Amino acid sequence: DEEFAWDFTPCNLKVGDIASVGDIYATVPENNVITHKIMVQPYKGGATFGGKVTWIAPKGKYTILQTVLKTEFEGKVTEHCMLQRWPVRTPRPVVEKLSGSEPLITG
């Protein structure tokens, strides 16, 4: 629901810190069991995100489309919201893909 206001609690980052892709900068509880961790998303439209934190929203209620974090990298300011769209067939970026050393045994 794009109009529902969620309880946003910033953590780990403050103004002046360097935010890297995958850094957790907030938590948002969905219910008593599930708490979502909001991360700096890897990239959007080919541009990588991250950089120096210039603003982070204070604790409060925000919709998933409201800006809750602003970063600056090489003079370009990027606004971040809680919503991340990720195509199913696009793999997540990794530094190194580790091969299995033993088979996965289930059951």
C-alpha positions in Angstrom: 0.0 0.0 0.0 1.7 3.2 -1.2 -0.4 5.4 1.1 0.1 3.6 4.4 2.6 5.3 6.7 5.1 2.9 8.3 7.1 3.3 11.5 10.6 4.3 10.2 13.6 4.1 12.7 17.0 5.2 11.3 20.1 3.2 12.4 23.8 2.7 11.6 24.1 5.8 9.5 24.2 9.5 10.3 24.8 12.7 8.3 28.4 12.8 7.1 28.9 9.0 7.0 29.8 7.2 3.8 26.9 4.9 2.7 27.9 1.9 0.6 25.6 -0.4 -1.4 23.9 -2.8 0.9 24.3 -0.8 4.1 21.4 -1.0 6.4 20.2 2.5 7.3 16.8 1.9 8.9 14.4 -0.7 10.3 10.6 -0.8 9.7 8.4 -3.3 11.7 5.7 -4.9 9.6 4.1 -6.7 12.6 5.3 -8.2 15.9 7.3 -10.9 14.1 8.7 -9.3 10.9 11.0 -6.3 10.9 12.3 -5.1 7.6 15.8 -3.7 7.2 16.1 -0.9 4.7 19.3 -1.0 2.7 21.0 1.3 0.2 20.0 -0.3 -3.0 22.6 -1.7 -5.4 21.7 0.3 -8.5 18.9 1.7 -10.6 19.0 2.3 -14.3 22.7 1.4 -14.4 23.8 4.0 -11.8 25.3 2.8 -8.6 24.1 4.3 -5.3 25.9 5.3 -2.2 28.1 8.2 -1.2 28.1 10.7 1.6 24.9 10.9 3.6 23.6 14.5 3.4 20.2 13.9 5.1 18.4 11.0 6.8 14.8 11.2 8.0 14.2 11.3 11.7 12.2 8.5 13.4 8.6 8.8 12.4 5.9 7.5 10.0 6.6 7.6 6.3 5.1 6.0 3.2 7.2 3.7 1.0 7.5 6.5 -1.6 8.7 9.3 0.6 12.3 10.3 0.6 14.0 9.0 3.8 17.7 9.3 2.8 19.8 11.5 0.6 23.3 10.7 -0.5 25.8 12.7 -2.6 28.5 11.1 -4.8 30.6 13.1 -7.3 28.3 16.1 -7.0 25.2 14.1 -7.7 22.5 13.9 -5.0 20.4 10.8 -4.9 17.1 10.4 -3.0 16.3 7.1 -1.5 12.9 5.8 -0.4 11.9 2.6 1.3 10.6 0.9 -1.9 13.0 -1.1 -4.0 12.0 -2.7 -7.3 14.2 -5.6 -8.4 13.5 -7.6 -11.5 13.3 -11.3 -10.8 15.8 -12.3 -13.5 18.4 -9.7 -12.6 21.0 -11.2 -10.2 22.1 -9.3 -7.1 25.6 -7.9 -7.4 28.3 -9.9 -5.5 32.0 -9.4 -5.0 32.7 -13.1 -5.4 30.5 -16.2 -6.2 31.5 -19.0 -4.0 31.2 -22.6 -5.3 29.8 -25.3 -3.1 32.3 -27.5 -1.3 29.8 -30.3 -0.5 26.3 -31.2 -1.8 23.3 -29.8 -0.1 21.5 -32.7 1.7 17.9 -32.2 2.7 15.3 -34.4 4.3 
